[in-house]
Amino acid sequence: MEKPTLQGEMITLRPIRADDSDAMWVSLDDPEGNRLTGTTEKFTREQIDAWCASRATAEGRYDFAVTANGDDSFRGEIVLNEVDEVVRSANLRLAMGPTYRGRGYGTEAIQLVLGFAFDGIGLHRVELDVLSINARAKSLYENLGFRVEGRKRDAYRDGDGFCDAIIMGILEDEYRAGQLD
């Protein structure tokens, strides 16, 4: 499976590499980011090193580092995983480092990955989960054409309590219609 590099106006998405592990490790030490993405697992440094080193050969997924402004530094990650070539569907997830949120990088990263998903590998559907406590992300996804498809109640921890996962998806024809705007 060839892992492409995707070029946008502000950002470049390139395959995650072993040398991204330092920045990935730092990004996982972000309590607010972990809360908003539902990340509760604690990883060891060795696990992060091994994970980053294994992305180039991982099957059924595309793990991209978000880089910007001609600088190859890791600013976040966007992943197209659970790629099902028969059903022509995949899952999407995005996590930006704390100092890189709110700059439009996530928006452009999603647009690039959706273009790759629908035009590059011929998918029909892309879905994601967004936590009910993450209104900003939900609004972003809706603005990019994702539609709410359902809700998993109390699916994630939020401190001592729980929060819902909102299931959102975009179909190929909805994506194409949005490209005409």
N, C-alpha and C positions, 0 to 999 in steps of 0.2 A: 504494500500500500504506500504510494508516494505521498509524502507530507509536504504540501505546497507552502509558499509564502504568499500572503495576500497584501497588496499595497493599496492604501487609501490616501486621502488628502493630508490628514494629520498623523496617521498612524501606519505602522506596518505590523502585520501579524505574521510571526514566524514560528516554526515548530519549537516547542520547549526543548531545551538542551540541558545536559548535565551541569553546565556552569550557571544555570539559573537557580540552582538550589539555595545559594545564599539569600537571594532576594525572595524566593518562595518561603524560606524559613522565617524571614522578617515579616512577610505578609501574613503568616499564620499566627503572629503575635499581635493581632489587631482585635481586641475584644468586641468592638462595635461591628467590624466586618464579619467576624464569626457569628455574632448574634443575628445579623441581618441575613446571613446565608444559611443559618441553621447548623453551622459547624460546631459539633460538640466533641468530636474525637480529638484526643491529644496525640500528636505525632512525635516520634523521635527524630533527631537530626539524620540518623542513618536511613530511616524510612523516606524522608524527603529527598536525600541524595539519591537513593535507589529509584524512587519514583521519577524524578527528573531525568535520570539517565536512561530510563526504560521507555520514555515517550516516543522516541523515534521508531521503535519496533512494535508499539502497542497496536493491536488489531481492533477494528470496529470503532475507532475513535480518532479524533483530530484534536490535539492539545496545542493551542497557540499561546505564545507569549505576546502581550500587547507592548509594543515599543512605539516611541513617538519622536517626531521632529528630527529624524535622521540619527537619533541616538539609539543604540541597540540594547539599552538597559531594560530589564524586565520591570514593567509598571503594573502588570496584572495578568490575568489569564482568562481566556475564553475557550470553552471546550464544546465540541460537537461529539457526543458520545452515544452509546447504545444505538449505533448506526445499524439499521436493518435494511439490507439491500432488497429483500423480497417485498416487504411492506412499504419500502422507500420512506422510512421515517427515522428520526433521531431526536435525542434530547440535547438541550443547550444549557450551559451554565456559564456565568460570568462572575469574576471577582476582581475588583480593582484595588490596588494598594490605597491606603487612606489618604495620601497626599495627591492622588490622581483622580479622585472622584469629583464629579461636577464640572469636568472640563470638556465633555463631549467625546472622550475616548471610548467609553462604553457604548454609546450610541453608534459611533462609526464602526466599532468592532462587531457589533451585532449585525449591522448592515452588510459588512464584508462577509461575515460567516453565512448569513442567509443567502447572499448571492452565490457563494461557493456551494452551499447545500442544494439550492434549487437549480442553478445553472451549471455548476461544476460536477457534482456527483449525482444529479438527477433525482433528488428526494422529492416527495410529495407533501410531507408534513414534518414540521419541527415543533416540539413541545418543550415546556419548561415548568418548573415549580417556582413560585415566588411566595415568600412568607407574608402572611396577612399583616405583620408589623412593618413591612417594607413598602409603604405606600409610594415612595419615590420610584423604586424599581418597577412596581406594577404600572405606574403611570407611563414610564419610559416604554415598557413592553407594549402597552396599549397604543401609544403614539407610533410605534413601529409596525402596527398591524396585528399584533397578537390579540386573540380573543379569549375571554374567560370560558373555560370548558367545564370546570367543576371545582370542588373543594374537598380536601381531606382534613377533617376536623381534628384539632389537637395533635397534629402530625409531628410537630417539632417542639423542642423545649425552648422556653423563653424565661431564663432565670429559674425561679422556683415554679413557674407556671408553664403553660403550653400556648402554642399559637397554631393557626391553620396554615395549610399549604394550599395555595390557589393554583390550580392547574390551568395553564394557558397554552394555546397552540396557534400556529399559522399554517395555512395550506398554500400550496404552490400558486393557485389562481389568485388568492388574496395578496400574496407577495407581489405577483405580477401587476395586479390592479394598483397596488400602492406605488409601483415604480412609474406609473403614468402621471401621478400627481406632480 
